[in-house]
Amino acid sequence: MAEITENLKQYKPDLLITGEFSNSFTKDIDDGVYDSGADYNVVNNIIKYTVNTNPNYRINGVEFASKLNEIYNKYSANRFNMTQLFIGSLDTDRIFSGMINTNRVYDRNNQSNQYLNIRPDLYDGTAINKLKRVVSMQMMLPATPIIYYGDEKGMWGSDSPRNRKPMLWEDYDPYDNETDDISKYKKVLRNLPDSVEINEVQKFISYPVTSNKEIENHYRSLLKIRKEHKNLFKNGKLRILEVYGDEKTKGRVDTEIAAYLADETRRAKLYQGRDYTPPKPNTDFISYEISLGNESIIVLVNNSADSYPLNLNVPKMFGFYKNQLNPKENYAISERKIQVDVKPYEVKVLYSNAKNMFDSFRKNKK
């Protein structure tokens, strides 16, 4: 196979040869069979970290960071940048549906007879934010993200044939409702929105089919970031910055949040004359950087359903970071930190082109 690849490239040097991921995939790349190929390992670990809750199917932030580093280091940097990162395809269930069909091995137990086929946002009001978190992590890595048709519209469904439904086109609105077996939803029937029809006589639920503009706009925003910083994503280096589960980071952040909560209690008493004890948020985040020269993108992922403030460690001493997903958010660097507030399941994409006079992370590793 390597000889075939070599001969093909004599006729077309810019030919890109890709293959499916396998146990010998890295060796095949090193031997010259492929330039790169399809990788599902990244999304598998993203799902384990961000979506699953059962300890049998879940990994924590430290484990996720370790897995991501392991996958990244299997390749040379330029080959990882060519790797095609899938979060769904004709061979898997729809990634949006994966947000409500949790606690399983990725691309397993996803046939219609055991799978929640309802439009995910009708079943779980946080499903869209959860999906945006997963998509953001796929798109904000120095690799080649692959978008399966309709994922950007928020299409949903189990494995084949429901993952191969016709594309949702606005020109064909309105679509007929879809249905599913009522037995899968007995515990939540009374909590479903009014737009879901419940037919207890014929034992089915019926729900509307629509594309989702919020999801589509999120894809557009992420693609715009990749386009504007094309060279950074093409040639940048990846490194993990902070993980809440790391003992040192956890100790620092817990102390800072405790001080914040105490200050909220003090302010309520001082300015409103009331006793108030704010609940401690469930804190769980990871930050990683893609860097090239002075350019730096820090991706901050809140893996929690709670909001909370963070003094986030950053590599640069001076300058600003701007949130590329919300240009109104500008963060000044002070003592190699920026102060941010994260929303539930939020991902911030923070960009800086300030001169990197001193890299605190590299110094701390020496």
Secondary structure, 3 states (H helix, E strand, C coil): CHHHHHHHHHHCCCCCCEECCCCCHHHHHHCCCCCEEEECHHHHHHHHHHCCCCCCCCCCHHHHHHHHHHHHHHCCHHHHHHCEEECCCCCCCCCCHHHCCCCCCCCCCCCHHHCCCCCHHHHCCCHHHHHHHHHHHHHCCCCEEECCCCHHHCCCCCCCCHHHCCCCCHHHCCCCCEEEEHHHHHHHHHHCCCCCEEECCCCEEEECCCCCHHHHHHHHHHHHHHHHCHHHHHHCEEEEEEECCCHHHHHHHHHHHHHHHHHHHHHHHHHHCCCCCCCCCCCCEEEEEEEECCEEEEEEEECCCCCEEEEEECCCCCCEEEECCCCCCEEECECCEEEEEECCCCEEEEEECCCCCCCHHHHHCC
